[in-house]
Amino acid sequence: MRNGAVTSLSGIQENFGKAVPKGLQGRHGLSDREHGRIDGRKVEILEADDGSNPAQAASGATALPSQGAKILAGPISTGIGLHVADHPGNDALLLLSAGGDDFTGMSPNVFRTIWQTVQTNKAILATVPETAGKTILVSTQDTTFGTASVTGLSSAFGAVGATVESVVAPAAANDLIPFAQRAADATPTSCTSRGSVPTPRRSGRRRLLRESPKSRSFAVCTTASARKSSIAPRRAKSARSSFRSSSP
């Protein structure tokens, strides 16, 4: 039995993408006492590096089924995943860990394995009491998922009288301190980070909080590759000011 992983083993999302084949291999290793087997059948994981590039991902999604892969996991990016799912050369079962709403009903062989963006928006909305007049800041990347996140949150919170602002970093940005500083200076009621981005070095986080007294009224949130973390000053008024969400 052969399955495949089309994911970012290189490129701007490689830290997050490398977790996909590791997860598949780990799960198969635990499925039976005999490593790499399910119900006595040997399972082989084939990998294709999408390079964080839609065209390269589509090529990999076509190549792996021709090598016998029946199920493909990935890509982890909404924009790249949409390109692969819509590619006519791909007839394998596609399991996506991306949260874009456009995957719903896209094809009989396309499945989203996590929540979708609209679900997260409603969950965040439910945690903010007396929403009218509040300001919600979205910190995200210049990607398909990031754009959809800002649009979705603007619709959800705008309907109940709140204002949504955004701080958008380039998809390839590694130094997020300037963007976190902009979020701190904006002094919103709440802040949510959407996407899979490298977490700033801890020393940088501490410097930001020390040099930005305005940030003490709320939590600055960042999302790291394959894990989630929030930066909250000790004097933050409420834990409700911090929301975390991860999936590009």
Backbone torsions as a table, in degrees:
resi	resn	phi	psi	omega
1	MET	NA	128.9	179.3
2	ARG	-119.3	130.9	172.6
3	ASN	-123.9	163.0	-175.8
4	GLY	-131.5	161.2	175.2
5	ALA	-130.0	116.9	173.8
6	VAL	-104.2	106.2	-171.6
7	THR	-152.6	172.2	-176.4
8	SER	-85.2	94.2	174.3
9	LEU	-88.6	-8.3	174.6
10	SER	-148.9	172.3	-179.7
11	GLY	94.2	-170.8	-170.8
12	ILE	-71.3	-15.4	-179.5
13	GLN	-115.9	22.5	-173.3
14	GLU	-63.9	-35.4	-179.1
15	ASN	-62.1	-39.8	178.5
16	PHE	-76.4	-42.5	-175.4
17	GLY	-65.9	-31.4	-178.8
18	LYS	-66.0	-17.3	179.8
19	ALA	-72.6	-21.8	-176.4
20	VAL	-64.9	-57.3	178.8
21	PRO	-64.0	-32.5	177.5
22	LYS	-63.2	-40.6	178.7
23	GLY	-65.5	-41.6	178.6
24	LEU	-64.3	-45.2	-179.6
25	GLN	-64.9	-39.8	179.1
26	GLY	-65.6	-41.2	-179.9
27	ARG	-66.2	-42.3	179.5
28	HIS	-66.5	-34.0	179.2
29	GLY	-66.8	-26.3	-179.1
30	LEU	-95.0	-4.5	-174.3
31	SER	-75.6	-19.4	-176.5
32	ASP	-152.2	157.8	177.1
33	ARG	-62.4	-28.8	178.2
34	GLU	-93.4	111.1	-172.9
35	HIS	-55.5	141.2	176.5
36	GLY	77.8	17.0	-179.8
37	ARG	-131.1	146.0	173.5
38	ILE	-125.5	120.1	-176.5
39	ASP	53.4	37.9	177.4
40	GLY	83.2	-6.3	-179.2
41	ARG	-97.3	130.1	179.9
42	LYS	-69.6	135.4	179.8
43	VAL	-114.5	129.1	178.5
44	GLU	-114.9	131.7	179.0
45	ILE	-101.2	116.3	176.0
46	LEU	-94.5	145.7	-177.4
47	GLU	-122.4	143.4	173.1
48	ALA	-134.9	124.3	-179.7
49	ASP	-83.1	119.3	178.7
50	ASP	-85.4	-6.7	177.4
51	GLY	58.7	20.2	-175.1
52	SER	58.4	33.3	-176.0
53	ASN	-130.2	126.3	-176.5
54	PRO	-57.8	-45.6	-178.0
55	ALA	-64.9	-41.0	178.9
56	GLN	-66.4	-36.0	178.2
57	ALA	-66.4	-42.1	178.9
58	ALA	-63.3	-37.9	177.6
59	SER	-63.8	-43.5	178.9
60	GLY	-65.9	-37.7	179.9
61	ALA	-68.4	-21.6	175.4
62	THR	-86.4	-37.7	-176.5
63	ALA	-70.2	-41.1	-175.3
64	LEU	-65.1	-43.4	175.7
65	PRO	-61.3	-32.6	178.3
66	SER	-68.6	-17.6	176.3
67	GLN	-95.9	5.8	175.4
68	GLY	105.9	0.4	179.9
69	ALA	-72.5	126.2	-179.6
70	LYS	-96.5	-27.1	-179.5
71	ILE	-126.8	133.6	177.9
72	LEU	-117.4	132.5	173.8
73	ALA	-103.7	136.7	179.9
74	GLY	99.6	179.8	-2.5
75	PRO	-71.5	171.8	-177.7
76	ILE	-93.2	-6.1	-179.4
77	SER	-100.2	135.0	178.5
78	THR	-60.1	-47.8	-178.0
79	GLY	-62.0	-44.8	179.0
80	ILE	-69.9	-39.0	179.3
81	GLY	-61.9	-39.4	177.9
82	LEU	-63.3	-38.7	179.3
83	HIS	-65.6	-42.2	-179.9
84	VAL	-68.9	-44.5	-177.7
85	ALA	-63.4	-29.3	-178.0
86	ASP	-94.2	3.1	-177.2
87	HIS	-79.4	123.8	-175.3
88	PRO	-65.0	-19.8	-178.0
89	GLY	-83.7	-1.6	-176.5
90	ASN	-103.7	114.3	179.2
91	ASP	-120.3	12.6	177.8
92	ALA	-83.4	164.3	174.1
93	LEU	-72.4	122.8	-173.6
94	LEU	-109.4	119.2	178.7
95	LEU	-108.0	112.8	-174.0
96	LEU	-106.7	135.7	175.8
97	SER	-102.2	29.0	178.4
98	ALA	-103.4	148.9	-170.7
99	GLY	-99.6	8.2	-177.8
100	GLY	-60.7	137.4	-178.7
101	ASP	-68.0	-22.1	-176.0
102	ASP	-67.5	-14.2	179.4
103	PHE	-73.1	-20.7	-177.8
104	THR	-61.8	121.3	177.5
105	GLY	68.2	15.9	-175.6
106	MET	-69.2	-41.2	-177.6
107	SER	-161.4	150.9	179.0
108	PRO	-63.0	-20.8	-177.7
109	ASN	-104.7	12.5	-179.8
110	VAL	-112.4	124.0	-179.5
111	PHE	-128.8	134.8	173.0
112	ARG	-89.7	129.6	-175.4
113	THR	-96.7	0.4	179.0
114	ILE	-132.5	-177.3	176.7
115	TRP	-61.0	163.6	173.7
116	GLN	-107.1	165.0	-171.8
117	THR	-56.1	-41.8	-176.8
118	VAL	-62.8	-32.8	178.3
119	GLN	-65.6	-42.9	178.6
120	THR	-63.7	-41.6	179.9
121	ASN	-60.0	-42.7	-179.8
122	LYS	-68.3	-35.8	178.5
123	ALA	-66.0	-42.4	178.0
124	ILE	-63.9	-42.9	179.9
125	LEU	-58.9	-38.0	-177.2
126	ALA	-70.1	-18.7	-176.5
127	THR	-92.6	-6.8	-178.4
128	VAL	-102.3	108.1	179.5
129	PRO	-74.3	148.7	176.5
130	GLU	47.8	63.6	-171.0
131	THR	-66.2	-33.2	-175.6
132	ALA	-54.2	130.6	178.4
133	GLY	85.2	-6.7	-179.7
134	LYS	-80.8	159.1	176.5
135	THR	-117.6	122.7	179.9
136	ILE	-109.8	126.5	179.1
137	LEU	-106.1	131.0	178.3
138	VAL	-106.3	120.7	175.5
139	SER	-103.6	118.5	-173.5
140	THR	-151.0	-171.1	-179.6
141	GLN	-112.5	162.0	177.8
142	ASP	-80.9	72.7	-179.4
143	THR	-135.2	173.2	176.3
144	THR	-58.1	-45.1	179.8
145	PHE	-65.1	-42.4	-179.6
146	GLY	-62.3	-44.3	178.6
147	THR	-62.5	-43.7	179.2
148	ALA	-64.5	-34.6	179.3
149	SER	-64.8	-45.9	179.3
150	VAL	-63.7	-44.3	-179.8
151	THR	-62.9	-45.2	-178.2
152	GLY	-65.1	-44.5	179.3
153	LEU	-68.0	-36.0	177.5
154	SER	-62.1	-39.9	178.7
155	SER	-68.2	-45.7	-176.5
156	ALA	-66.3	-47.5	-177.3
157	PHE	-80.6	-31.3	178.1
158	GLY	-62.9	-32.1	-179.3
159	ALA	-67.5	-19.2	-179.1
160	VAL	-115.2	18.9	171.7
161	GLY	88.7	12.6	178.6
162	ALA	-98.5	160.9	178.0
163	THR	-109.0	133.5	179.2
164	VAL	-111.7	124.3	174.9
165	GLU	-114.6	163.3	-177.4
166	SER	-138.9	147.9	169.6
167	VAL	-121.7	114.6	-173.0
168	VAL	-112.9	122.6	178.0
169	ALA	-99.3	148.9	174.0
170	PRO	-58.0	146.4	-176.9
171	ALA	-58.9	-30.4	-176.6
172	ALA	-91.5	3.4	-176.4
173	ALA	-68.4	132.0	174.7
174	ASN	-103.6	-31.8	178.5
175	ASP	-93.2	106.2	-176.9
176	LEU	-98.5	0.1	-178.2
177	ILE	-56.9	-45.2	179.3
178	PRO	-60.0	-35.6	-178.8
179	PHE	-76.3	-35.6	174.6
180	ALA	-65.7	-35.1	177.9
181	GLN	-64.5	-41.4	177.8
182	ARG	-62.8	-38.7	178.2
183	ALA	-65.1	-41.6	179.6
184	ALA	-64.5	-42.0	-178.3
185	ASP	-68.0	-23.9	-178.2
186	ALA	-73.1	-20.0	-179.0
187	THR	45.0	57.3	176.9
188	PRO	-75.8	169.3	174.4
189	THR	-66.4	-43.1	-178.8
190	SER	-144.0	158.4	-178.6
191	CYS	-134.6	135.4	175.3
192	THR	-129.3	138.4	178.6
193	SER	-105.8	128.7	-176.5
194	ARG	-124.1	118.6	176.8
195	GLY	132.9	177.2	177.1
196	SER	-112.8	103.0	-175.6
197	VAL	-129.6	152.3	176.6
198	PRO	-62.5	137.4	178.8
199	THR	-78.3	134.1	177.2
200	PRO	-59.3	151.9	179.0
201	ARG	-59.9	146.2	-174.5
202	ARG	-56.0	-38.2	-180.0
203	SER	-61.5	-35.8	178.3
204	GLY	-67.1	-38.6	178.6
205	ARG	-62.4	-46.2	-178.4
206	ARG	-63.0	-39.1	179.3
207	ARG	-63.6	-41.0	-179.9
208	LEU	-60.2	-48.1	-177.0
209	LEU	-68.4	-34.0	-179.0
210	ARG	-71.3	-37.5	-174.3
211	GLU	-91.1	-6.0	-177.8
212	SER	-122.8	85.8	-177.9
213	PRO	-61.0	-26.6	179.6
214	LYS	-62.9	-27.5	-176.1
215	SER	-69.9	-7.9	-177.9
216	ARG	-71.2	-11.9	-178.4
217	SER	-89.3	-5.4	179.4
218	PHE	-156.6	176.7	-178.6
219	ALA	-101.9	136.2	172.8
220	VAL	-91.2	124.6	-174.1
221	CYS	-110.5	139.2	171.2
222	THR	-132.8	155.8	178.4
223	THR	-118.9	124.4	-177.5
224	ALA	-96.8	166.1	178.1
225	SER	-62.3	126.3	175.1
226	ALA	60.0	12.4	174.0
227	ARG	-156.4	166.2	-177.8
228	LYS	-122.2	141.9	178.4
229	SER	-148.8	151.9	176.2
230	SER	-126.7	150.3	178.2
231	ILE	-109.2	110.7	-177.2
232	ALA	-124.4	122.4	175.9
233	PRO	-61.2	151.1	-178.3
234	ARG	-60.6	-27.8	-177.6
235	ARG	-95.7	14.3	179.4
236	ALA	-55.1	136.1	-173.5
237	LYS	-65.4	-37.8	-175.0
238	SER	-154.7	145.0	177.0
239	ALA	-65.9	-20.3	-179.5
240	ARG	-68.9	-12.5	-179.7
241	SER	-77.8	-5.2	-177.6
242	SER	-115.9	123.1	175.4
243	PHE	-123.9	144.3	-178.8
244	ARG	-129.2	140.3	-178.6
245	SER	-154.4	131.2	-177.1
246	SER	-136.2	119.8	166.1
247	SER	164.9	118.7	-175.6
248	PRO	-77.9	NA	NA
